[in-house]
């Protein structure tokens, strides 16, 4: 049985300037503003987390945790723009989802993403995953991994589209595969890469992607 929804509001609205964001439109017509999270930036992460039910938190963190421990929050905000990258999606300045990759070894990265309950099923996760895999590919990632619950069918389908091969089974599933960018694109990839370069604290050469 899925845990009951316990979504609580978080008093935060994204104040990023439009020039520091990339706009995308979901298939339901929502205009989404995408931007990279900066090192130590915790308020958007907490806002998305607060908008997730215990069931959605279990889908993301494998357990329906009531809150993010300080150690986990510190790890999730320790982005550097190259080995650990996270992008925020906001709708009308309200944080709605986050996607990230963390490099596990040369050429290989782990993907993860979460979407607040009120924005699920609209294509927001697809836009986020397109942005984060575009940046990952440009930074030399060629294989991607992910860990998901077998019951999390939407995430499993989306991860399959970018190359993560998950086994059949119950419980917790681990998968890996060759990174494949979404076709057709859901974001302006040139704009995503330009913003990633402008906001990154770590200078790095880009690698062409197929």
C-alpha positions as CSV (number, residue, x, y, z in Angstrom):
1,X,0.0,0.0,0.0
2,X,1.3,3.5,-0.9
3,X,1.8,5.9,2.0
4,X,-0.8,8.6,2.3
5,X,0.1,12.0,0.8
6,X,1.5,14.5,3.3
7,X,2.5,17.4,1.0
8,X,3.3,20.6,2.9
9,X,4.0,24.0,1.3
10,X,7.5,25.6,1.5
11,X,7.6,29.4,1.4
12,X,10.1,29.9,-1.5
13,X,9.8,31.3,-5.0
14,X,12.7,31.3,-7.4
15,X,14.0,34.8,-8.0
16,X,16.4,34.0,-10.8
17,X,16.5,36.5,-13.6
18,X,15.0,35.3,-16.9
19,X,18.4,35.7,-18.6
20,X,19.7,33.1,-16.1
21,X,17.1,30.5,-17.1
22,X,16.1,28.5,-20.2
23,X,12.4,28.3,-21.0
24,X,10.8,25.1,-22.2
25,X,7.2,24.2,-22.8
26,X,5.8,20.8,-21.7
27,X,3.2,18.8,-23.7
28,X,0.5,20.1,-21.4
29,X,1.4,23.7,-22.2
30,X,3.2,24.6,-18.9
31,X,6.0,27.1,-19.4
32,X,9.0,25.8,-17.4
33,X,12.1,27.8,-16.4
34,X,15.2,25.7,-16.2
35,X,18.5,26.7,-14.5
36,X,21.5,25.1,-12.8
37,X,21.6,25.0,-9.0
38,X,24.5,26.7,-7.5
39,X,26.8,25.3,-4.8
40,X,25.1,25.3,-1.4
41,X,21.7,26.4,-2.8
42,X,19.3,24.5,-0.6
43,X,16.0,26.5,-0.6
44,X,14.8,25.2,-4.1
45,X,15.7,21.6,-3.1
46,X,13.7,21.9,0.1
47,X,10.8,23.5,-1.8
48,X,10.6,20.6,-4.2
49,X,10.9,18.1,-1.4
50,X,8.1,19.8,0.5
51,X,5.9,19.4,-2.5
52,X,6.4,15.6,-2.6
53,X,4.2,13.1,-0.9
54,X,5.8,10.3,1.1
55,X,5.2,8.0,-1.9
56,X,7.0,10.4,-4.2
57,X,9.9,10.7,-1.7
58,X,10.1,6.9,-1.7
59,X,10.3,6.9,-5.5
60,X,13.2,9.3,-5.3
61,X,15.1,8.3,-2.1
62,X,13.9,4.6,-1.9
63,X,12.2,5.4,1.4
64,X,9.5,7.9,2.3
65,X,11.6,10.1,4.5
66,X,9.9,12.9,6.5
67,X,12.8,15.3,6.0
68,X,16.2,15.6,4.5
69,X,19.0,15.1,7.1
70,X,21.7,17.8,7.1
71,X,24.3,15.3,5.8
72,X,22.1,14.5,2.8
73,X,21.2,18.1,2.2
74,X,24.9,19.0,2.2
75,X,25.7,16.2,-0.3
76,X,22.8,17.2,-2.6
77,X,23.9,20.8,-2.7
78,X,27.6,20.1,-3.2
79,X,27.4,20.7,-7.0
80,X,30.4,21.8,-9.0
81,X,29.0,22.3,-12.5
82,X,31.0,19.4,-13.9
83,X,31.2,16.1,-11.8
84,X,28.0,16.9,-9.9
85,X,25.4,18.9,-11.7
86,X,21.8,19.7,-10.7
87,X,19.2,21.6,-12.6
88,X,16.0,23.1,-11.2
89,X,12.7,23.4,-13.0
90,X,10.3,26.1,-11.8
91,X,6.7,26.9,-13.0
92,X,5.6,30.5,-12.3
93,X,8.7,30.9,-10.1
94,X,7.6,27.9,-7.9
95,X,10.2,25.1,-7.7
96,X,8.7,22.1,-9.3
97,X,11.5,19.5,-9.9
98,X,15.2,18.8,-9.9
99,X,17.4,16.5,-12.0
100,X,21.0,15.7,-11.4
101,X,23.9,13.6,-12.5
102,X,26.9,12.6,-10.3
103,X,30.0,11.3,-12.0
104,X,30.8,7.8,-10.6
105,X,33.9,7.2,-12.7
106,X,35.4,8.5,-15.9
107,X,32.7,8.6,-18.6
108,X,30.0,7.2,-16.2
109,X,27.4,9.1,-14.2
110,X,24.4,8.3,-12.0
111,X,21.1,10.1,-12.8
112,X,18.4,11.1,-10.4
113,X,15.4,13.3,-10.6
114,X,12.3,14.3,-8.6
115,X,9.1,16.2,-9.4
116,X,6.7,17.7,-6.9
117,X,3.3,15.9,-6.9
118,X,1.4,18.9,-8.3
119,X,3.5,18.9,-11.5
120,X,3.8,15.1,-12.2
121,X,2.5,13.7,-15.4
122,X,2.9,16.9,-17.4
123,X,6.2,16.3,-19.1
124,X,8.3,18.4,-16.6
125,X,10.5,15.4,-15.8
126,X,11.2,14.9,-19.5
127,X,12.4,18.5,-19.9
128,X,14.6,18.2,-16.8
129,X,16.1,14.9,-18.0
130,X,16.8,16.3,-21.4
131,X,18.6,19.3,-19.9
132,X,20.7,17.2,-17.5
133,X,21.7,14.6,-20.0
134,X,22.6,17.3,-22.5
135,X,25.0,18.8,-20.0
136,X,26.3,15.4,-18.9
137,X,27.0,14.4,-22.5
138,X,28.9,17.7,-23.2
139,X,31.0,17.0,-20.1
140,X,32.1,13.6,-21.4
141,X,29.5,11.3,-19.8
142,X,28.9,8.3,-22.1
143,X,27.2,5.8,-19.8
144,X,24.5,6.5,-17.3
145,X,23.2,4.6,-14.2
146,X,20.2,4.8,-12.0
147,X,18.5,3.2,-9.1
148,X,14.7,3.1,-8.9
149,X,11.9,1.2,-7.2
150,X,10.3,-1.4,-9.5
151,X,6.9,0.2,-8.8
152,X,8.1,3.6,-10.2
153,X,6.9,2.9,-13.7
154,X,7.0,6.6,-15.0
155,X,10.7,7.0,-14.0
156,X,11.6,3.6,-15.4
157,X,10.1,4.5,-18.8
158,X,11.8,7.9,-18.9
159,X,15.2,6.4,-17.9
160,X,14.9,3.8,-20.6
161,X,14.5,6.6,-23.1
162,X,18.0,8.0,-22.2
163,X,19.7,4.6,-22.2
164,X,19.4,3.2,-18.7
165,X,18.7,-0.5,-19.0
166,X,16.8,-1.7,-15.9
167,X,16.2,-5.4,-15.2
168,X,12.8,-6.8,-14.5
169,X,12.0,-7.6,-10.9
170,X,10.6,-6.3,-7.7
171,X,12.0,-4.0,-5.0
172,X,15.0,-1.8,-5.9
173,X,16.4,-2.0,-9.4
174,X,19.9,-0.9,-10.6
175,X,20.6,-0.3,-14.2
176,X,23.2,1.1,-16.6
177,X,23.5,1.8,-20.3
178,X,24.9,4.0,-23.0
179,X,23.7,7.6,-22.8
180,X,21.2,8.5,-25.4
181,X,19.8,12.0,-25.8
182,X,16.0,12.3,-26.1
183,X,14.7,12.4,-29.6
184,X,13.0,14.8,-30.3
185,X,14.6,17.3,-27.9
186,X,12.4,18.8,-25.2
187,X,14.7,21.8,-24.5
188,X,16.8,24.2,-26.5
189,X,20.1,22.3,-26.0
190,X,22.2,25.2,-27.3
191,X,20.7,27.5,-24.7
192,X,21.1,24.9,-22.0
193,X,24.8,24.5,-22.7
194,X,25.4,28.3,-22.9
195,X,23.8,28.7,-19.5
196,X,25.8,25.8,-18.1
197,X,29.0,27.4,-19.3
198,X,28.1,30.8,-17.9
199,X,27.0,29.5,-14.5
200,X,29.6,26.7,-13.9
201,X,32.2,27.1,-11.2
202,X,34.4,24.6,-12.9
203,X,35.8,25.3,-16.4
204,X,35.8,22.2,-18.6
205,X,36.0,21.4,-22.3
206,X,32.9,20.2,-24.0
207,X,32.7,16.9,-25.8
208,X,30.5,16.6,-28.9
209,X,27.4,14.4,-28.5
210,X,25.5,12.5,-31.1
